[in-house]
Amino acid sequence: MSHRIIRAYFIPALFAFLALSGLLAAQDPSPQEILKIVEQKRWQDLPASIICPADNSEMLLVPGGEFLMGVPADSPHAGKIADSSPEHMVRLDPYYIDRHEITNEQYARYLAATGAKPSSFAGEARLNGPRQPVVGVRYSDAESYAGWAKKRLPTEAEWEMAARGTDGRLYPWGSVFDPKRCNSYSNGRLEPENVGSYPLGASPYGLMDMAGNVAEWVYDAYSKDYYKESPIVNPRGPAERGNNFIVRGGDYKGEPHEITTFVRKPMNAVSAFRSIGFRCAVSAADLGAL
């Protein structure tokens, strides 16, 4: 529909309604501005959190919108991670994402319900406390769990927005590394801790352990140059999906530069690791499927 048609038929009525509602300033807005306000109005009544019935996960709302993803190529923070550049604008629809990484307790519920194979390190006591994040899951295991819970893996862009917000922070809590806010190499623990053990490290949307603890599978396959061609709206990674998929957030062995909000790391999807787990997401438009 052209902007001329929008203005002729819809804009006057929308302007009157929104002006009466106190949502517009006195000046006449552009069609794009009015449609943006209407879209925001559409989602403003979404609950801030929901509980997923299948696994009892608390899921927090990320209202979507625009943010700058990645870092500039000449940024001193880019370091060796050239594939986190160029910085580029992304626009996302609203979605919900698990507040915590999926735990061993939750994964056990999935195993009991489906008869799926246990994680690769289920026999190692130090990795299998009920509130520790499950590890030893391959990409396909994480996808299967998400499908069972009627959720999905977050896209890379969704993960990054949930971790850093819209102000470009380097860590979920800000732009200065703080070992008291995450489980990383600096703490010397060298194993996953119970989810939510670092409340001061919460992201702008209240998500826990987005830096360190365990790295997390996301939906996207890996391409070194994907940021150069990524679509602006709801990017989902390269169409070519090989064996290398992305993990985000770094882990309990990570140095400060390895657990930033923008670091992307390719891992073999058919392998299992002691330091990789996952969390799930669901689009706001798909809440009825939960």
Secondary structure in CASP SS format (residue, H / E / C, confidence):
PFRMAT SS
TARGET T0000
AUTHOR 0000-0000-0000
METHOD secondary structure of the structure
MODEL  1
M C 1.00
S C 1.00
H H 1.00
R H 1.00
I H 1.00
I H 1.00
R H 1.00
A H 1.00
Y H 1.00
F H 1.00
I H 1.00
P H 1.00
A H 1.00
L H 1.00
F H 1.00
A H 1.00
F H 1.00
L H 1.00
A H 1.00
L H 1.00
S C 1.00
G C 1.00
L C 1.00
L C 1.00
A C 1.00
A C 1.00
Q C 1.00
D C 1.00
P C 1.00
S C 1.00
P H 1.00
Q H 1.00
E H 1.00
I H 1.00
L H 1.00
K H 1.00
I H 1.00
V H 1.00
E H 1.00
Q H 1.00
K H 1.00
R H 1.00
W H 1.00
Q C 1.00
D C 1.00
L C 1.00
P C 1.00
A C 1.00
S E 1.00
I E 1.00
I E 1.00
C C 1.00
P C 1.00
A C 1.00
D C 1.00
N C 1.00
S C 1.00
E E 1.00
M E 1.00
L E 1.00
L E 1.00
V E 1.00
P C 1.00
G C 1.00
G E 1.00
E E 1.00
F E 1.00
L E 1.00
M E 1.00
G C 1.00
V C 1.00
P C 1.00
A C 1.00
D C 1.00
S C 1.00
P C 1.00
H C 1.00
A C 1.00
G C 1.00
K C 1.00
I C 1.00
A H 1.00
D H 1.00
S H 1.00
S C 1.00
P C 1.00
E C 1.00
H E 1.00
M E 1.00
V E 1.00
R E 1.00
L E 1.00
D C 1.00
P C 1.00
Y E 1.00
Y E 1.00
I E 1.00
D E 1.00
R C 1.00
H C 1.00
E C 1.00
I C 1.00
T E 1.00
N H 1.00
E H 1.00
Q H 1.00
Y H 1.00
A H 1.00
R H 1.00
Y H 1.00
L H 1.00
A H 1.00
A H 1.00
T H 1.00
G C 1.00
A C 1.00
K C 1.00
P C 1.00
S C 1.00
S C 1.00
F C 1.00
A C 1.00
G C 1.00
E C 1.00
A H 1.00
R H 1.00
L H 1.00
N C 1.00
G C 1.00
P C 1.00
R C 1.00
Q C 1.00
P E 1.00
V C 1.00
V C 1.00
G C 1.00
V C 1.00
R C 1.00
Y H 1.00
S H 1.00
D H 1.00
A H 1.00
E H 1.00
S H 1.00
Y H 1.00
A H 1.00
G H 1.00
W H 1.00
A C 1.00
K C 1.00
K C 1.00
R E 1.00
L C 1.00
P C 1.00
T C 1.00
E H 1.00
A H 1.00
E H 1.00
W H 1.00
E H 1.00
M H 1.00
A H 1.00
A H 1.00
R H 1.00
G C 1.00
T C 1.00
D C 1.00
G C 1.00
R C 1.00
L C 1.00
Y E 1.00
P C 1.00
W C 1.00
G E 1.00
S C 1.00
V C 1.00
F C 1.00
D C 1.00
P H 1.00
K H 1.00
R H 1.00
C C 1.00
N E 1.00
S C 1.00
Y H 1.00
S H 1.00
N H 1.00
G C 1.00
R C 1.00
L C 1.00
E C 1.00
P C 1.00
E C 1.00
N C 1.00
V C 1.00
G C 1.00
S C 1.00
Y C 1.00
P H 1.00
L H 1.00
G H 1.00
A C 1.00
S C 1.00
P C 1.00
Y C 1.00
G C 1.00
L C 1.00
M C 1.00
D C 1.00
M C 1.00
A C 1.00
G E 1.00
N C 1.00
V C 1.00
A E 1.00
E E 1.00
W E 1.00
V E 1.00
Y E 1.00
D E 1.00
A E 1.00
Y C 1.00
S C 1.00
K C 1.00
D C 1.00
Y H 1.00
Y H 1.00
K H 1.00
E C 1.00
S C 1.00
P C 1.00
I C 1.00
V E 1.00
N C 1.00
P C 1.00
R C 1.00
G C 1.00
P C 1.00
A C 1.00
E C 1.00
R C 1.00
G C 1.00
N C 1.00
N E 1.00
F E 1.00
I E 1.00
V E 1.00
R E 1.00
G C 1.00
G C 1.00
D C 1.00
Y C 1.00
K C 1.00
G C 1.00
E C 1.00
P H 1.00
H H 1.00
E H 1.00
I C 1.00
T C 1.00
T C 1.00
F C 1.00
V C 1.00
R E 1.00
K E 1.00
P E 1.00
M E 1.00
N E 1.00
A C 1.00
V C 1.00
S C 1.00
A C 1.00
F C 1.00
R C 1.00
S C 1.00
I E 1.00
G E 1.00
F C 1.00
R C 1.00
C C 1.00
A E 1.00
V E 1.00
S E 1.00
A H 1.00
A H 1.00
D H 1.00
L H 1.00
G H 1.00
A H 1.00
L C 1.00
END
